[in-house]
Amino acid sequence: MADDNSIHFSSANYIRRAIHPGEFKTTLRGLARAIKTLTPDVEGIAFRGASGSLVAMPLCVLLKKMPMMIRKQDGNHSGSIMEGGHCSNFVIVDDLVDTGSTVRVILDSIAQIYGGHYYECKGVFCYACDFQNGRPYKYINTDTENLKQGNYTSYPNDRAEGSIPVYGAHFSK
């Protein structure tokens, strides 16, 4: 393999943290550290799409957590909504949270699968966002009124009761 400094990549800046060999190690270590520190008893890691899969599967192996891969419903080969384990508590791993729509799809898919059974999302960890000493930089709204209005996310000052914290998990080298 070529020296990391001689590799030329074409990618969005944030996704580079997941595909560049040198940066991937730092990304994986940062996510593992953040999850172990902030949600040590979590059973599973939910994710969706390429950006989530890139780091979530190696992270599941590293932390010994059950993978919960949410499939896109676009004629996938299995026809399943979710592949992997069913966990009563989990975190979501993705590149970043902008509008919250990917997280909302993951939560809605899990709710559909679990029916009325209890489950809890303990937090969302984003590898493209900087770790802020364990403080969330955003929240995913879970209250019906905000969701009806299409407000999937809120900032710390506007946090709704029962909302899910979104943590940055990128540590500088």
C-alpha positions in Angstrom: 0.0 0.0 0.0 1.2 3.5 -0.8 2.2 5.9 2.0 -0.9 7.8 3.3 0.6 11.1 2.2 1.0 10.0 -1.4 -2.7 8.9 -1.8 -4.9 11.3 -3.8 -8.5 11.2 -3.0 -11.6 12.8 -4.6 -14.2 13.2 -2.0 -16.3 15.6 0.0 -14.3 16.8 2.9 -16.4 15.2 5.6 -16.4 11.7 3.9 -12.7 11.8 3.7 -12.7 11.0 7.4 -14.2 7.6 6.6 -12.3 6.6 3.4 -8.8 7.9 3.8 -6.7 5.2 5.5 -4.9 7.6 7.9 -8.0 9.6 8.8 -10.2 6.5 9.1 -8.2 5.2 12.1 -8.6 8.6 13.9 -12.4 8.6 13.0 -12.9 5.1 14.3 -11.0 5.7 17.5 -12.9 9.0 18.1 -16.3 7.3 17.6 -15.4 4.4 19.9 -14.2 6.8 22.6 -17.3 9.0 22.4 -19.7 6.0 22.4 -17.9 4.3 25.3 -17.8 7.5 27.3 -21.3 8.8 26.7 -23.4 5.6 26.2 -21.4 2.8 27.7 -24.3 0.3 28.1 -25.7 0.6 24.6 -26.5 -2.8 22.9 -26.5 -1.8 19.2 -25.5 0.6 16.5 -28.0 1.7 13.9 -27.0 3.1 10.6 -28.1 3.7 7.0 -26.5 4.2 3.6 -22.9 4.2 2.6 -21.7 7.0 4.9 -23.1 5.3 7.9 -21.9 1.8 6.8 -18.4 2.9 6.2 -17.7 3.3 9.9 -20.6 1.6 11.7 -19.7 -2.0 10.8 -16.0 -1.8 11.9 -17.2 0.1 15.0 -19.7 -2.7 15.8 -16.8 -5.2 15.7 -14.5 -3.0 17.7 -17.1 -2.3 20.5 -18.8 -5.7 20.3 -22.2 -4.1 19.5 -25.0 -5.5 17.4 -25.3 -3.9 14.0 -28.7 -2.6 13.0 -28.5 -1.8 9.2 -31.6 0.1 8.0 -32.1 -0.6 4.3 -33.2 1.9 1.8 -36.6 0.9 0.4 -35.6 1.1 -3.2 -36.0 -2.5 -4.3 -33.1 -3.8 -2.2 -32.3 -7.5 -2.7 -33.5 -8.7 0.7 -36.8 -6.8 0.9 -36.1 -6.3 4.6 -36.3 -2.9 6.4 -33.6 -3.9 8.8 -30.8 -6.4 8.8 -28.9 -7.3 11.9 -29.9 -7.5 15.6 -32.9 -6.2 17.4 -31.8 -4.2 20.5 -33.8 -2.5 23.1 -31.3 0.4 23.2 -28.9 1.7 20.6 -27.1 4.7 19.1 -27.1 5.9 15.6 -23.9 6.6 13.7 -23.7 8.7 10.6 -21.5 11.3 9.0 -23.5 14.4 10.1 -26.9 15.6 11.0 -28.2 18.6 9.0 -32.0 18.3 8.7 -32.4 15.2 10.7 -34.2 13.3 7.9 -31.8 10.3 7.8 -32.1 9.9 11.6 -35.9 10.3 11.3 -36.0 7.5 8.7 -33.9 5.2 10.9 -36.2 5.9 13.9 -39.4 5.5 11.9 -38.1 2.2 10.4 -37.2 0.8 13.8 -40.6 1.8 15.2 -42.3 0.0 12.3 -40.2 -3.1 13.0 -40.6 -3.1 16.7 -44.3 -2.3 16.7 -45.3 -1.4 20.3 -42.2 -3.0 21.9 -40.0 -0.8 23.9 -36.7 0.6 22.4 -34.6 3.7 23.1 -32.2 5.6 21.0 -29.5 6.9 23.4 -27.9 9.3 21.0 -26.6 10.1 17.5 -22.8 10.2 16.9 -21.5 12.1 13.9 -18.0 11.5 12.7 -17.9 14.6 10.5 -18.6 16.9 13.4 -16.1 17.8 16.1 -16.4 16.4 19.6 -17.4 19.2 22.0 -16.4 17.8 25.4 -19.4 15.5 25.5 -21.9 18.3 24.9 -24.6 17.8 22.2 -24.5 20.3 19.3 -28.0 19.5 18.2 -31.1 17.4 19.2 -33.4 15.2 17.3 -37.0 16.1 18.1 -39.3 13.3 19.2 -42.4 15.3 20.2 -45.4 15.0 17.9 -46.0 18.8 17.5 -42.5 19.5 16.2 -42.6 16.4 13.9 -45.9 17.5 12.4 -44.4 20.8 11.5 -41.4 19.1 9.9 -39.0 20.3 12.6 -36.8 17.2 13.0 -33.9 19.0 14.8 -33.4 21.7 17.4 -30.4 23.4 19.0 -29.5 23.1 22.7 -31.3 26.3 23.6 -34.6 25.1 22.0 -34.4 21.5 23.2 -37.8 19.8 23.4 -38.6 17.3 26.2 -37.5 13.7 25.4 -35.3 14.8 22.4 -32.3 12.7 21.4 -28.8 14.3 21.7 -26.5 14.5 18.6 -22.8 14.4 19.5 -19.9 15.2 17.3 -17.4 12.4 17.5 -14.3 13.7 15.6 -11.2 14.2 17.7 -8.2 16.0 16.3 -5.1 13.8 16.1 
